[in-house]
Amino acid sequence: MEPPHEPYYRPHEQPHEAASRRRPWVVGVSGASGTPYAASVLRALLEAGEAVDLVISRASRLTLLDETGIAFRDAHWRDDLRRWLARGADGTPDAFDVEVEAADVRHWAAGDLAAGPSSGSYLVKGMLIVPASTACVAGVALGLSKDLLQRAASVTLKERRRLVVAVRETPLNGQTLRHLVTLDEAGAVVLPASPAFYAGATHIQDLVDFVAGRALDAAGVPHKLYRRWEGELGGDRGRG
């Protein structure tokens, strides 16, 4: 059983006062390959001073273990999150200095359908699903709400809040394409995890950060993850 959630309000505040002050971004991590994308998004949100509510699906824990060697545990989630976010996309440990302990971040278990993000009255700025598997896309498009990640996404849509879905799959079949069109028509931003090369990428981390940066652009969160196009061909060559 998961231990009780830590209080996220200041000692001199009442819980209802903190709830009215705090307005996080929900970040959902599904079981698709691409956990470095999620790590980059999370680092940038924390660097921007944004509060984060994190939902990691059961399938994504297997992917995270396979891609990083990190086992994400409910009872030790802050330690595991710090190790994950400190890791570079090329596997280098401690490539980033991340202060998870001091950050305004909260973890909700994927099976906790009584969690805050399961209700529309729980105020959030929006939600990013990074990466989004085709199973997750289907569940959200069909309104299945089989776990907290899908339920939180459905709530985001019904409340007309911003939902960014960074789908990570190739090739895409007709069924998944129809589900993506359904999400687009419902108001979500469908953002394929498709790196670009015009920003002068020289490292795998640059390609990962480009996708993460585009997801944050869609959410309206300022960041410095990649160089933006300025209308000059070859303008980024030789820089950096």
SERO-4910 file (N, C-alpha, C, O; in steps of 0.05 Angstrom, whole numbers):
BEGIN
 pado doro    nc1    nc2    nc3   cac1   cac2   cac3    cc1    cc2    cc3    oc1    oc2    oc3
  Met    A     17    -24      0      0      0      0     18     25      0     38     26     14
  Glu    A     10     45    -16     25     69    -17     22     85      8      0     87     19
  Pro    A     45     97     19     43    113     43     26    138     38     22    146     15
  Pro    A     15    150     60     -1    174     56     14    196     42     38    198     45
  His    A      0    211     25     12    233     11     23    254     30     11    259     51
  Glu    A     46    265     23     57    287     39     40    312     36     30    317     14
  Pro    A     37    327     57     23    353     54     39    372     37     63    373     41
  Tyr    A     26    386     19     41    404      2     36    433      8     41    451     -8
  Tyr    A     25    438     32     20    466     40     41    474     61     53    457     74
  Arg    A     45    500     63     64    511     82     53    508    111     28    507    114
  Pro    A     70    506    131     61    500    158     41    521    169     23    514    184
  His    A     43    546    160     25    567    170     -1    568    155    -19    584    161
  Glu    A     -4    552    134    -28    553    117    -47    530    125    -39    509    134
  Gln    A    -72    535    120    -92    514    121    -92    500     94    -85    512     74
  Pro    A    -99    474     94    -98    459     68   -115    472     46   -106    472     23
  His    A   -138    484     53   -154    496     32   -141    521     20   -145    528     -3
  Glu    A   -125    535     37   -111    558     27    -89    550      7    -85    563    -13
  Ala    A    -75    529     14    -54    519     -4    -66    509    -31    -55    514    -52
  Ala    A    -88    495    -29   -101    485    -53   -109    507    -72   -107    504    -96
  Ser    A   -118    529    -61   -126    552    -78   -102    566    -90   -104    579   -111
  Arg    A    -79    563    -77    -54    576    -86    -40    559   -108    -31    569   -128
  Arg    A    -40    533   -103    -25    515   -121    -41    508   -145    -64    500   -143
  Arg    A    -28    509   -169    -42    501   -194    -21    487   -211     -7    500   -226
  Pro    A    -19    461   -209      3    447   -222     -3    440   -251    -25    442   -261
  Trp    A     18    431   -265     15    416   -290     15    387   -283     32    377   -268
  Val    A     -3    372   -295     -3    343   -292     14    332   -315     11    339   -338
  Val    A     34    315   -307     50    302   -327     45    272   -325     51    260   -305
  Gly    A     35    261   -347     30    232   -348     51    219   -365     58    228   -387
  Val    A     62    197   -355     82    181   -370     70    154   -375     65    138   -357
  Ser    A     66    147   -401     54    122   -408     76    102   -414    100    108   -411
  Gly    A     69     78   -424     88     57   -427    103     57   -453    119     38   -458
  Ala    A    100     77   -470    115     78   -495    145     83   -490    152     94   -469
  Ser    A    162     75   -508    190     81   -506    193    112   -509    179    125   -524
  Gly    A    212    123   -493    216    152   -494    216    165   -467    209    188   -465
  Thr    A    225    150   -446    226    163   -420    245    187   -419    241    204   -402
  Pro    A    266    189   -436    282    213   -435    266    238   -443    272    260   -433
  Tyr    A    246    235   -460    228    258   -466    214    268   -441    213    292   -436
  Ala    A    203    249   -426    189    257   -401    208    270   -381    201    290   -369
  Ala    A    233    260   -379    252    271   -360    259    300   -368    261    317   -351
  Ser    A    262    305   -394    268    332   -403    245    351   -397    250    374   -389
  Val    A    221    343   -402    197    359   -396    196    365   -366    191    388   -359
  Leu    A    200    345   -350    198    349   -321    220    368   -311    214    386   -295
  Arg    A    244    365   -321    266    383   -312    259    412   -320    264    430   -304
  Ala    A    249    416   -344    243    443   -353    220    455   -337    221    479   -331
  Leu    A    200    440   -331    178    450   -314    188    459   -287    181    480   -277
  Leu    A    205    442   -274    215    449   -248    234    473   -249    234    490   -232
  Glu    A    249    474   -271    267    497   -274    251    523   -278    260    545   -269
  Ala    A    228    521   -290    211    545   -294    195    552   -269    180    571   -269
  Gly    A    198    536   -248    184    542   -223    155    532   -223    139    541   -206
  Glu    A    149    514   -241    121    504   -243    117    481   -223    135    465   -219
  Ala    A     93    480   -211     86    456   -195     78    433   -214     67    438   -235
  Val    A     84    409   -205     79    386   -222     65    364   -206     72    358   -183
  Asp    A     44    352   -218     32    328   -208     39    306   -227     33    307   -251
  Leu    A     53    286   -217     64    265   -234     48    239   -232     42    229   -211
  Val    A     41    228   -256     27    202   -257     43    184   -276     45    190   -300
  Ile    A     53    163   -265     69    144   -281     53    118   -283     47    105   -262
  Ser    A     46    110   -307     30     86   -310     46     61   -302     70     62   -300
  Arg    A     32     39   -298     45     14   -291     63      5   -313     85     -5   -308
  Ala    A     54      7   -338     70     -2   -361     95     16   -363    116      6   -371
  Ser    A     93     42   -357    116     59   -360    138     53   -340    161     58   -345
  Arg    A    131     41   -317    151     33   -298    169     11   -310    193     11   -305
  Leu    A    158     -7   -326    173    -27   -339    191    -14   -360    215    -22   -363
  Thr    A    180      5   -375    196     19   -396    219     34   -383    242     34   -393
  Leu    A    213     48   -361    234     63   -347    256     45   -337    280     51   -339
  Leu    A    248     22   -326    268      3   -317    285     -7   -340    310    -10   -337
  Asp    A    273    -13   -363    287    -23   -386    306     -2   -398    328     -9   -406
  Glu    A    296     23   -399    312     44   -413    333     57   -395    352     68   -405
  Thr    A    329     56   -368    347     70   -350    359     52   -328    379     60   -316
  Gly    A    347     29   -323    355     13   -301    344     22   -274    352     12   -253
  Ile    A    326     42   -275    315     54   -250    288     42   -245    270     43   -262
  Ala    A    284     30   -221    258     20   -212    244     42   -197    253     51   -176
  Phe    A    221     51   -208    206     72   -195    188     60   -174    170     45   -180
  Arg    A    193     67   -148    178     56   -126    162     77   -112    171     99   -107
  Asp    A    137     69   -105    119     89    -91    131     99    -65    129    123    -59
  Ala    A    142     81    -49    152     88    -23    178    105    -24    185    118     -5
  His    A    191    105    -47    217    120    -50    216    136    -75    237    139    -89
  Trp    A    193    147    -82    190    160   -108    208    185   -112    217    190   -134
  Arg    A    212    200    -90    229    224    -93    258    216   -100    270    228   -117
  Asp    A    269    196    -87    296    187    -93    298    176   -121    317    182   -136
  Asp    A    278    161   -129    278    149   -156    274    170   -177    287    169   -199
  Leu    A    257    190   -172    253    212   -191    279    228   -194    286    236   -216
  Arg    A    293    233   -172    318    249   -174    338    234   -191    351    246   -208
  Arg    A    341    208   -187    360    192   -203    352    193   -232    370    195   -250
  Trp    A    327    191   -238    317    191   -266    323    218   -279    334    219   -301
  Leu    A    315    240   -266    318    266   -278    348    275   -279    355    292   -296
  Ala    A    365    263   -263    393    270   -264    407    256   -287    430    263   -295
  Arg    A    394    235   -298    407    219   -319    404    232   -346    383    241   -354
  Gly    A    426    232   -361    426    242   -389    413    223   -408    410    199   -402
  Ala    A    405    233   -431    392    216   -451    411    194   -461    401    174   -471
  Asp    A    437    199   -459    456    179   -468    463    159   -446    480    142   -450
  Gly    A    450    161   -423    454    142   -401    474    152   -380    479    138   -361
  Thr    A    485    176   -384    504    186   -365    490    192   -338    472    208   -338
  Pro    A    499    180   -316    487    186   -290    496    214   -280    518    222   -286
  Asp    A    478    227   -266    485    253   -254    493    274   -275    511    291   -270
  Ala    A    482    272   -299    488    292   -320    474    319   -314    483    339   -324
  Phe    A    453    318   -298    438    343   -291    436    345   -261    434    325   -246
  Asp    A    437    369   -251    434    375   -223    405    383   -218    397    405   -225
  Val    A    389    365   -206    361    369   -203    354    369   -173    360    349   -159
  Glu    A    341    390   -164    333    391   -135    304    382   -132    286    398   -129
  Val    A    300    356   -133    273    345   -131    262    350   -103    238    355   -100
  Glu    A    279    348    -82    269    350    -55    257    378    -50    238    381    -34
  Ala    A    268    399    -62    259    426    -58    237    434    -78    225    456    -75
  Ala    A    231    417    -97    212    424   -118    183    419   -109    178    403    -91
  Asp    A    165    434   -121    136    430   -115    126    408   -134    113    414   -154
  Val    A    131    383   -127    123    361   -143    109    340   -126    117    336   -103
  Arg    A     88    329   -137     72    309   -122     68    285   -140     62    288   -164
  His    A     70    261   -129     66    237   -144     40    224   -136     34    221   -112
  Trp    A     25    215   -156      0    201   -152      2    173   -164     11    171   -187
  Ala    A     -5    153   -150     -4    125   -161    -24    122   -183    -46    133   -182
  Ala    A    -17    107   -204    -34    104   -228    -60     91   -221    -80     96   -235
  Gly    A    -61     75   -200    -86     61   -193   -103     77   -174   -124     67   -166
  Asp    A    -95    101   -166   -109    117   -147   -130    135   -161   -125    158   -168
  Leu    A   -153    123   -166   -175    138   -180   -189    158   -162   -208    171   -171
  Ala    A   -181    160   -137   -192    181   -119   -172    204   -116   -176    222   -100
  Ala    A   -151    203   -132   -130    224   -131   -141    251   -141   -162    252   -154
  Gly    A   -127    272   -134   -135    299   -141   -141    302   -171   -163    312   -178
  Pro    A   -123    295   -189   -127    299   -218   -150    283   -230   -157    287   -253
  Ser    A   -163    266   -214   -186    251   -224   -211    267   -225   -232    259   -235
  Ser    A   -210    291   -212   -234    308   -210   -230    335   -224   -209    346   -223
  Gly    A   -251    344   -237   -250    370   -250   -248    393   -231   -240    415   -239
  Ser    A   -256    389   -206   -255    411   -186   -227    414   -175   -221    433   -161
  Tyr    A   -209    396   -182   -181    398   -174   -167    416   -195   -164    407   -218
  Leu    A   -159    439   -187   -149    459   -207   -121    453   -216   -102    451   -200
  Val    A   -118    451   -242    -92    447   -254    -90    466   -279   -110    475   -289
  Lys    A    -65    471   -288    -62    487   -312    -67    472   -337    -75    483   -358
  Gly    A    -63    446   -336    -66    429   -360    -51    403   -356    -42    397   -333
  Met    A    -47    388   -377    -34    362   -375    -17    357   -400    -25    363   -422
  Leu    A      6    344   -395     23    334   -417     26    304   -413     33    295   -392
  Ile    A     21    289   -435     27    260   -434     52    256   -451     51    258   -476
  Val    A     74    250   -438     99    247   -452    115    224   -440    122    224   -417
  Pro    A    120    203   -456    108    197   -482     81    185   -480     73    175   -458
  Ala    A     66    186   -502     39    174   -502     40    149   -520     46    151   -544
  Ser    A     34    126   -509     32    101   -525      6    100   -540    -12    116   -535
  Thr    A      4     83   -560    -21     80   -575    -43     70   -557    -66     76   -562
  Ala    A    -36     53   -537    -57     43   -519    -68     66   -502    -92     68   -498
  Cys    A    -50     84   -494    -59    108   -479    -76    126   -496    -97    136   -487
  Val    A    -67    130   -521    -82    147   -540   -110    136   -543   -130    151   -543
  Ala    A   -112    109   -547   -138     97   -551   -156    100   -526   -179    107   -528
  Gly    A   -144     96   -503   -159     98   -478   -171    126   -474   -193    129   -465
  Val    A   -154    146   -480   -164    174   -476   -184    181   -497   -205    194   -491
  Ala    A   -179    173   -522   -198    179   -544   -225    166   -539   -246    178   -546
  Leu    A   -226    142   -528   -251    128   -523   -263    134   -496   -285    125   -490
  Gly    A   -248    149   -479   -259    156   -453   -260    133   -434   -278    132   -417
  Leu    A   -240    114   -435   -241     90   -419   -235     96   -389   -247     83   -372
  Ser    A   -217    114   -384   -209    121   -356   -202     96   -340   -211     93   -318
  Lys    A   -186     78   -352   -180     53   -338   -159     57   -316   -157     39   -299
  Asp    A   -144     79   -317   -126     85   -295   -126    115   -291   -140    130   -305
  Leu    A   -110    125   -272   -110    154   -266   -100    170   -289   -109    193   -293
  Leu    A    -80    160   -304    -70    175   -327    -92    181   -347    -96    204   -355
  Gln    A   -107    160   -355   -128    164   -374   -151    181   -362   -162    198   -376
  Arg    A   -157    177   -337   -178    193   -324   -171    222   -323   -187    240   -329
  Ala    A   -146    228   -316   -137    256   -314   -138    269   -342   -145    293   -344
  Ala    A   -131    254   -363   -132    265   -390   -161    271   -398   -167    291   -410
  Ser    A   -179    253   -391   -208    257   -397   -219    281   -382   -234    297   -393
  Val    A   -210    285   -357   -218    308   -342   -208    333   -354   -222    353   -356
  Thr    A   -182    333   -364   -171    356   -376   -187    364   -401   -191    388   -405
  Leu    A   -195    345   -417   -211    351   -440   -239    362   -433   -248    382   -445
  Lys    A   -252    349   -414   -279    358   -408   -280    386   -395   -299    400   -398
  Glu    A   -258    393   -381   -256    419   -368   -245    440   -387   -241    463   -380
  Arg    A   -239    432   -412   -229    450   -433   -202    462   -425   -196    485   -431
  Arg    A   -185    445   -412   -158    454   -405   -139    443   -427   -146    425   -442
  Arg    A   -115    453   -427    -96    445   -447    -86    417   -443    -77    410   -421
  Leu    A    -87    401   -464    -77    373   -463    -58    370   -487    -66    373   -510
  Val    A    -33    363   -481    -13    357   -501     -7    327   -500      1    316   -480
  Val    A    -10    314   -523     -6    286   -525     18    281   -544     16    283   -568
  Ala    A     41    274   -532     65    269   -548     67    239   -555     79    223   -541
  Val    A     53    232   -577     51    204   -585     78    194   -595     92    208   -610
  Arg    A     86    170   -586    112    158   -593    107    130   -604    106    111   -589
  Glu    A    104    129   -630    100    103   -643    105    106   -673    101    128   -684
  Thr    A    115     85   -686    118     86   -715    120     57   -725    133     40   -712
  Pro    A    107     50   -747     88     67   -762     61     68   -747     57     54   -727
  Leu    A     44     85   -756     17     88   -745     -4     75   -762     -4     80   -787
  Asn    A    -20     58   -750    -42     46   -766    -67     64   -767    -68     84   -753
  Gly    A    -86     55   -783   -110     72   -787   -125     76   -761   -136     98   -757
  Gln    A   -127     56   -744   -142     58   -719   -130     79   -701   -144     96   -690
  Thr    A   -103     79   -698    -90     99   -682    -93    127   -694    -97    146   -679
  Leu    A    -91    129   -720    -95    155   -733   -123    166   -728   -126    190   -724
  Arg    A   -143    148   -728   -170    157   -722   -172    166   -693   -186    186   -688
  His    A   -159    152   -675   -159    161   -647   -146    188   -644   -155    205   -628
  Leu    A   -124    193   -658   -111    219   -657   -128    241   -668   -128    263   -657
  Val    A   -143    235   -689   -161    256   -700   -183    262   -679   -191    285   -676
  Thr    A   -193    241   -665   -213    245   -644   -202    263   -623   -216    281   -613
  Leu    A   -177    259   -614   -165    276   -594   -162    305   -604   -167    324   -589
  Asp    A   -153    308   -629   -151    334   -641   -177    349   -641   -179    372   -634
  Glu    A   -198    335   -649   -225    347   -650   -235    353   -622   -252    371   -619
  Ala    A   -226    339   -602   -234    344   -574   -219    368   -562   -225    376   -539
  Gly    A   -199    378   -576   -184    401   -566   -156    396   -557   -142    414   -549
  Ala    A   -147    370   -559   -119    364   -551   -100    373   -572   -107    375   -596
  Val    A    -75    377   -565    -53    381   -583    -39    355   -588    -27    343   -569
  Val    A    -40    344   -612    -27    319   -619      1    326   -628      5    338   -649
  Leu    A     21    317   -613     49    325   -619     66    300   -621     75    288   -601
  Pro    A     71    291   -646     88    267   -649    116    273   -639    127    295   -642
  Ala    A    128    253   -626    155    256   -615    174    253   -639    187    233   -643
  Ser    A    176    275   -654    191    276   -679    213    297   -677    207    321   -681
  Pro    A    238    290   -672    260    309   -670    265    323   -696    261    312   -718
  Ala    A    275    348   -695    284    363   -718    314    368   -716    325    365   -694
  Phe    A    326    375   -738    355    377   -739    364    406   -746    388    411   -746
  Tyr    A    345    424   -751    353    451   -759    365    467   -735    377    488   -739
  Ala    A    360    458   -710    370    473   -687    399    467   -681    409    476   -660
  Gly    A    413    452   -698    441    448   -694    448    426   -674    467    428   -660
  Ala    A    431    405   -674    436    383   -655    462    369   -660    469    363   -682
  Thr    A    478    365   -638    503    351   -640    504    327   -620    524    313   -619
  His    A    482    323   -606    482    303   -585    453    292   -582    434    306   -589
  Ile    A    451    267   -573    424    256   -570    407    272   -551    382    274   -555
  Gln    A    419    285   -531    404    302   -513    391    325   -527    369    334   -520
  Asp    A    405    336   -548    393    358   -563    368    350   -578    348    365   -579
  Leu    A    367    326   -588    344    316   -602    321    311   -583    298    317   -589
  Val    A    327    300   -560    307    296   -539    296    322   -529    271    325   -527
  Asp    A    313    342   -524    304    367   -514    287    383   -535    270    398   -527
  Phe    A    292    378   -560    276    391   -581    247    382   -578    229    399   -578
  Val    A    243    356   -576    215    346   -574    203    356   -548    180    364   -548
  Ala    A    218    355   -526    207    364   -500    201    394   -502    180    403   -491
  Gly    A    218    409   -515    213    438   -518    188    444   -535    173    462   -528
  Arg    A    183    428   -556    159    433   -572    134    426   -556    113    439   -558
  Ala    A    136    405   -538    113    399   -521    108    422   -502     84    428   -497
  Leu    A    129    434   -491    125    456   -473    115    481   -488    100    497   -477
  Asp    A    124    484   -512    113    506   -529     83    504   -532     68    523   -529
  Ala    A     74    479   -537     45    474   -540     30    479   -515      7    487   -515
  Ala    A     44    476   -492     31    480   -466     33    510   -458     19    519   -439
  Gly    A     50    525   -471     53    553   -464     72    558   -441     70    578   -427
  Val    A     91    539   -437    111    542   -415    137    551   -426    148    538   -444
  Pro    A    148    573   -417    174    583   -426    197    563   -419    196    550   -398
  His    A    216    562   -437    239    544   -432    262    552   -450    259    570   -467
  Lys    A    285    539   -446    309    544   -463    321    518   -472    345    514   -472
  Leu    A    304    500   -481    313    473   -488    325    471   -515    341    453   -520
  Tyr    A    318    489   -534    329    487   -561    331    515   -573    317    533   -565
  Arg    A    347    517   -594    350    542   -609    327    544   -628    320    525   -643
  Arg    A    314    568   -629    291    571   -646    300    581   -674    321    593   -678
  Trp    A    283    574   -694    288    582   -721    286    613   -723    267    624   -714
  Glu    A    306    625   -736    306    654   -739    307    663   -768    312    686   -773
  Gly    A    301    645   -786    298    652   -814    324    654   -829    325    665   -851
  Glu    A    346    642   -818    372    643   -831    381    615   -837    386    600   -818
  Leu    A    384    608   -862    393    581   -869    422    576   -858    440    592   -863
  Gly    A    425    554   -844    451    547   -833    460    565   -810    483    566   -803
  Gly    A    441    581   -799    448    600   -779    458    589   -753    472    602   -738
  Asp    A    451    564   -748    460    551   -723    485    534   -725    495    523   -706
  Arg    A    495    532   -750    519    515   -753    543    529   -741    547    554   -745
  Gly    A    559    514   -727    583    525   -716    579    540   -689    598    549   -677
  Arg    A    553    542   -680    548    554   -654    547    533   -633    544    509   -638
  Gly    A    549    542   -608    545    524   -585    571    513   -575    572    498   -556
***
